[in-house]
Amino acid sequence: MGQKLTFLLRRRPGLSREEFQRTWREQHAPLVAERAERIGCVRYVQVHTDLDAEARPGRPEPFDGVAELWFDPARRTGTSDQRAQAGRDLLDDERRFIDLEASPLWMSEERPVIERGSGPRRLTYVLTRRAELTRPVFQRYWWETHGPLVTRHAPERLRRYVQVHTVLDAEDFPGRRTRNAPPPYDGLALLWYDDAYPGRSPEADAAARPLIQEDEARFIDWSRSPLWMGVEHVIVER
């Protein structure tokens, strides 16, 4: 589908999460949709954090939302000046409701692990690697060791699991400089749930959870890795 931009959003001070999300979906989303062909955006998804989401014990505060945009440069239209103007229009609007200096964005690559449908609820788990690991070592362990472990023990209600791997040169993404954005994270684990599927017994799920958490502790710094539930809204699909 092309390159993927991950943009973790924090609202500007003075806005409630509800006000932020309403502005984002009702006012900003149409601007992106109008300029999608110009900037080569082939898919745009807003993931709205639950309004009552709070930091879990030992974790940072959740973000207020995630903007996910897939780009195909070959499908851009207009002149370079027109494309640059479209980008400026969107950035100007972002400044109204997004705290840009607290909202990291970077390019990434999706790697599906479990694909057996979808679900109405999504867990976004933003990952920071342990300090002694390089990003390539972290990503290799996550993909080759942890992914298969989750697959073996996943309940049926986990309908989909995708690893989103940060590109190795993510710190150099030009969009970071224009927004003075913070450094990127090392990846995102995206998990879609459907409670209509009871899956295994609660006892079996409870037994598997410590195995997964024990493995996470080998490569993830929990104190810098927020996670929260939310709902997806597809804005552009070309």
N, C-alpha and C positions, 0 to 999 in steps of 0.2 A: 504493500500500500504506500510505500515511500517512507521518508524520514518522519520520526515522531518527536514532537516537542512536548515535554512535560513541564507544567507551570503550576507550582504550588502557591496558593493565594492566601494572603492575610488581608483582612479588611482594614481600611483606614480607621484611625481612632475616632470615636464618636458615632460610628455606625454599629448597629446591632448585626448579628449574623443574618437575621431575617431580612433586614434592609439591604445589606450587602448582596445577598443572593437574589433578591428581587431586582435590584439594579443590574446585576450581572446578566440575568436571564432575559429580562424584559427590555432593557435598553442597550446593553453592550452586545448581546448575542446577535440582534439584527444587523448591527454594524459590521460584525465579522462576516455574517452570511452575505451581505451585500458586496463585500470585497474579497470573498473567497476565491473566485476565479482569478482576480487580479494578482493575488499573492500566492496562488498555486496551492491553496488549502483544499484537500480532497475529503477531509473528515475533521469534524470539530465536535468534541464532547465536553460538556460541563458535568462535573461530579460534585453534587451539593452535599456537604457534610451535614449530618443530623443536627438539628437546631440545639439539641440538648447534649451534644457530644462534649466530653470533658477529658482532661488528661488522665490516662490510666496510671496506676501506682508505678512509680519509677520511670515514667515516660514523659517526654515533652508534651506541650499543648498541641492538640490537633490543629491542622490548617483549616481554613473556612471553606476551601474548595480546591478542586484540581481542574485545570484547563488542559485538555489533551488535543493536540492538533497534528494531523498528518499532512505532509507536504510532498508534492511532486513538482519539481521545478519545470519539467517539460510541459506542464499544463497551465503555466502562468500566462496571463494575457496582458496586453497593453505594453507601453513603453517602460523603460527603466525608471523614468521620472514619475510615471503614473503609479508604478508599483511602490516606489519610495514614498509617495504621498499617501497611499493607502496604509502603509505601515505607520507613518506619522499620525494619521487620523486615529488609528486604533490605540497607539501609545498615549495620545492626548486624552482619550476617553478613559483608559485604564487609570490614569492619575486621579480621576475623580473619586474612585471608590476602592482602589487597591493600594496597600502600603507596599510600594514596589521594592523598597530597600529591605523588606523583610520577606520577600516572595521569590524564592529561587526558581530558576528555569534553566533547562538544559536539553540537549538532544539525547535520544535514547533508542534502544532496540528492544522490541518485544520478542519473548520466547515462550510460547504456550507450553504448559506442562500437563494440565488436565483440561480436556475438551469434551464435555458430555452435556452440553446445553448452556443455559445461562440462568440467571436468577434476578429478582428485583432488588436485591440488597448486595452492596459491594463493600468489602473491607479493603481499605487502602493502608498498606504497611510500608512506611518510608524507612529505608535501611541505611544505616551508617556502619561501616566496617569497623572491626576492632583495630586499635591503633597499631598493632604490630603487623598488620596485613597490608599488602599492596592491593590496589583495586583489581588487577587481573587475578591475583590469588583468591581474593574474596569472591569474585564472580565465578571463578572455576569451581570452587567448593560449593557455592550456592546451587549451580547448575548440575554438577556431576554427582554430588553427594546428598545435598539437602532436598533437591527436587524429587528424586526417586523415593526418599524417605516419606515425604508428604504424600506422594502418590500411593504408596503402600498402605498408609494409615488413614487416608481421607475418608470422612463420612459421605454417604450418598448425597446429603444435602449440599455438599460442596460441589457445585456444578461446573465451575471453571476456575483454573488457577493459571495466571500468567506472570512470568518474571519479566520485569522491565529493566534491562541492563543499561546503565549509564555509559555513554561512549567515553573512551579513554581520554579524549581531548576536550571534554565537556567544559572545563574551566575557560576555554578560549572562545566560547560561543559569543558572537558579537552582541546578541540581545541582552546579555548580562551587563555589558558596559553601558548601554544606553539607559538601563534601569538601575544601575548601581546595585545589582542584585547580589545576594549572598552566595557562597559557594554551593555547588550542586551536591546532592546526596549520591550514594553509590548505587542505588537501585530502588525499585518499588516492587513489592509483592502485591498483586491484585487478586482477590478471591471473591467470587460471586456465590451467594448462598440462596437456596430456595427451601424455606421451611416446610413446603408441602411434601418434601421427601424426608421421611423420618430416618432413613438409613439404618445404621447399626444402633445397638442399644446405647443409652447414655453411659452405661458402665464401660463399654468398649471404647467410646470416645474419650472418657475420662482416663482410661489406661494409656491411650495413645498420646494424649497431650503432653505428659512429662517427657516422652521420648523426643518429640519434636522440639520442645523448649530446651531440653538438654543439648540438642544438636545446634540450635540457634545460638546458644551461649558460646559456641566455639568460634563463631565468625561475625556475629552481630553485636554492636554496642547498644544495648537496650536503652541506656540513659540518654541516647541521642537519636532514638528511632521511634517517632510517634506512629500511632495507628488509630483508626477510627472507622465508623460505618457511615455510609452515605448512599445516595441515589444518583444514577446517571440520567442525563438528558442529552440526546443526540440533536445537535443544532444543524450541522452540515453533513451530508452523506452524498458524495458524488461518485 
